[in-house]
Amino acid sequence: MPRAVFLDRDGVLNEDRGYVHEIHDFVLYPGTGAALRRLQEAAFLLVLVTNQSGIGRGYYTLDAMHAIHRHLEALLARDGVRLARIYFAPEAPGQPSRHRKPSPQALFDARDTLGIDLSRSYLVGDKQADLECGWNAGVRRCLLVRTGCGAQVEHDNAPRLARAVVVDHLPAAVDWILTRDANPDTCP
């Protein structure tokens, strides 16, 4: 069964500039494409799982989000990277939602659609809800990056992060995953 790395978008892959919905505001962090290519070359599927509550709040449209995702895919393609699937939750907090993190439903859907072995997969995020999504789905390990909201989440929730691996940014998360994957008996 294939394994995956589930990735949050804003704050992990790109700068979180608050409800990013314009192409000119979408800025990938340096090294994102190269880091994801390393995961892909190690036979990990790359699955984007993102809460996009700006749609439910009326800040931007579904079409604007799809345009951002097409732009993201074009940028990643320059580095030879392909996302296996994109899952998004357009609902605002408090609205009924199947995929809004911390719900693990998007990961379960990816498991069922792509045949992913969740117990051999990882999740990388910058918010507590991202980590809880991965824990709720039973992924092998959740990683918190300090980019985006991650440094504040680490500061505010240190006791709740005991099960998470905390790293500076996406390239460091990829280093950790690939080292752990090559040496499964290595302690976190």
C-alpha positions as CSV (number, residue, x, y, z in Angstrom):
1,M,0.0,0.0,0.0
2,P,1.3,3.5,-0.8
3,R,2.2,5.9,1.9
4,A,1.6,9.7,1.9
5,V,2.6,12.9,3.4
6,F,-0.4,15.0,4.1
7,L,0.3,18.7,3.9
8,D,-1.4,21.8,5.2
9,R,-1.2,24.7,2.7
10,D,-1.0,28.2,4.3
11,G,1.9,28.5,6.7
12,V,3.4,25.2,5.6
13,L,3.9,25.4,1.8
14,N,3.3,29.2,1.4
15,E,3.4,32.3,3.4
16,D,0.2,32.7,5.5
17,R,-0.9,36.2,4.6
18,G,-4.4,35.8,5.9
19,Y,-7.0,34.3,3.7
20,V,-4.8,34.1,0.6
21,H,-7.0,34.1,-2.5
22,E,-5.1,36.3,-5.0
23,I,-2.3,34.9,-7.1
24,H,0.0,37.9,-6.3
25,D,-0.4,37.2,-2.6
26,F,0.6,33.5,-3.0
27,V,4.3,33.1,-2.1
28,L,5.8,29.6,-1.7
29,Y,8.4,29.3,1.0
30,P,11.9,28.9,-0.3
31,G,12.8,25.2,-0.8
32,T,9.2,24.0,-0.9
33,G,9.4,22.4,-4.4
34,A,12.8,20.8,-3.8
35,A,11.7,19.4,-0.4
36,L,8.5,17.9,-1.9
37,R,10.4,16.4,-4.8
38,R,12.5,14.5,-2.3
39,L,9.4,13.0,-0.7
40,Q,8.0,12.1,-4.1
41,E,11.3,10.5,-5.1
42,A,11.1,8.4,-1.9
43,A,7.7,7.1,-3.1
44,F,5.5,9.2,-0.9
45,L,2.2,10.5,-2.3
46,L,1.7,14.2,-1.6
47,V,-1.8,15.1,-0.5
48,L,-2.9,18.6,0.3
49,V,-5.5,19.0,3.1
50,T,-6.5,22.6,3.8
51,N,-9.2,24.5,5.7
52,Q,-10.3,27.4,3.5
53,S,-12.8,29.1,5.8
54,G,-12.5,32.3,3.9
55,I,-15.0,30.9,1.4
56,G,-17.6,30.2,4.1
57,R,-16.9,33.6,5.7
58,G,-17.6,35.2,2.3
59,Y,-14.1,36.6,1.9
60,Y,-13.5,34.9,-1.5
61,T,-15.0,32.4,-3.8
62,L,-14.5,28.7,-4.5
63,D,-13.3,29.7,-8.0
64,A,-10.6,32.0,-6.4
65,M,-9.4,29.1,-4.3
66,H,-9.3,26.7,-7.3
67,A,-7.2,29.4,-9.2
68,I,-4.8,29.4,-6.3
69,H,-4.5,25.6,-6.3
70,R,-3.9,25.6,-10.1
71,H,-1.2,28.2,-9.5
72,L,0.3,26.1,-6.7
73,E,0.3,23.0,-8.9
74,A,2.0,24.9,-11.8
75,L,4.7,26.2,-9.4
76,L,5.3,22.7,-8.0
77,A,5.4,21.2,-11.5
78,R,8.5,23.4,-12.2
79,D,10.3,21.2,-9.6
80,G,8.8,18.0,-11.0
81,V,6.3,17.7,-8.1
82,R,2.7,16.5,-8.5
83,L,0.0,16.5,-5.8
84,A,-1.9,13.3,-5.7
85,R,-5.0,15.0,-4.5
86,I,-6.3,18.2,-2.9
87,Y,-8.9,18.1,-0.2
88,F,-10.4,21.3,1.1
89,A,-13.0,22.4,3.6
90,P,-14.7,25.7,2.5
91,E,-16.9,26.0,5.6
92,A,-16.4,28.6,8.3
93,P,-15.8,27.4,11.9
94,G,-19.1,26.3,13.4
95,Q,-20.7,25.3,10.0
96,P,-21.3,21.6,9.4
97,S,-18.3,20.2,7.6
98,R,-17.0,16.8,6.6
99,H,-13.4,17.7,6.0
100,R,-12.7,20.7,8.3
101,K,-9.7,19.8,10.4
102,P,-9.4,18.4,13.0
103,S,-11.8,16.0,11.4
104,P,-9.8,13.1,9.9
105,Q,-12.3,12.6,7.1
106,A,-10.1,13.9,4.3
107,L,-7.3,11.5,5.3
108,F,-9.8,8.6,5.4
109,D,-11.1,9.7,2.0
110,A,-7.5,9.7,0.7
111,R,-7.0,6.3,2.2
112,D,-10.0,4.9,0.5
113,T,-9.5,6.7,-2.9
114,L,-5.7,6.3,-3.2
115,G,-5.2,3.1,-1.1
116,I,-2.9,4.9,1.4
117,D,-1.6,3.1,4.4
118,L,-2.2,5.8,7.1
119,S,0.0,3.9,9.6
120,R,3.0,4.5,7.4
121,S,2.0,8.1,6.5
122,Y,2.8,11.5,8.0
123,L,1.1,14.9,8.4
124,V,2.9,18.3,8.3
125,G,1.0,21.3,9.6
126,D,1.3,24.6,11.4
127,K,-1.8,24.5,13.6
128,Q,-3.1,22.3,16.4
129,A,-6.1,21.3,14.3
130,D,-3.7,19.9,11.7
131,L,-1.9,17.8,14.2
132,E,-5.2,16.6,15.7
133,C,-6.4,15.6,12.2
134,G,-3.4,13.4,11.8
135,W,-3.7,11.9,15.3
136,N,-7.4,11.3,14.8
137,A,-6.6,9.4,11.5
138,G,-3.8,7.3,13.0
139,V,-0.9,8.5,10.9
140,R,2.6,7.4,11.9
141,R,3.7,10.8,13.0
142,C,2.6,14.5,12.9
143,L,5.1,17.3,12.4
144,L,4.5,20.9,13.4
145,V,6.5,23.5,11.4
146,R,7.4,26.8,13.1
147,T,6.5,28.7,10.0
148,G,3.0,30.2,9.6
149,C,1.2,29.9,13.0
150,G,3.5,27.1,14.2
151,A,5.9,29.0,16.4
152,Q,2.9,30.5,18.3
153,V,1.2,27.1,18.5
154,E,4.4,25.7,20.0
155,H,4.6,28.5,22.5
156,D,0.9,28.3,23.5
157,N,0.5,24.5,23.5
158,A,3.8,22.9,24.5
159,P,2.3,20.3,26.8
160,R,-0.2,19.2,24.1
161,L,2.6,18.7,21.5
162,A,4.3,15.8,23.3
163,R,3.3,13.4,20.4
164,A,4.4,15.8,17.7
165,V,7.8,16.5,16.1
166,V,8.5,20.2,16.0
167,V,10.8,21.5,13.2
168,D,11.6,24.9,11.8
169,H,10.1,24.6,8.3
170,L,9.0,22.2,5.6
171,P,12.5,21.2,4.4
172,A,13.4,20.2,8.0
173,A,10.2,18.2,8.2
174,V,11.2,16.4,5.0
175,D,14.7,15.7,6.4
176,W,13.1,14.2,9.6
177,I,10.6,12.1,7.6
178,L,13.2,10.7,5.2
179,T,15.7,10.0,8.0
180,R,13.1,8.3,10.1
181,D,11.9,6.3,7.0
182,A,15.4,5.1,6.3
183,N,16.0,4.2,9.9
184,P,12.6,3.2,11.4
185,D,14.2,2.2,14.8
186,T,15.5,5.7,15.3
187,C,14.0,7.5,18.3
188,P,12.1,10.7,17.5
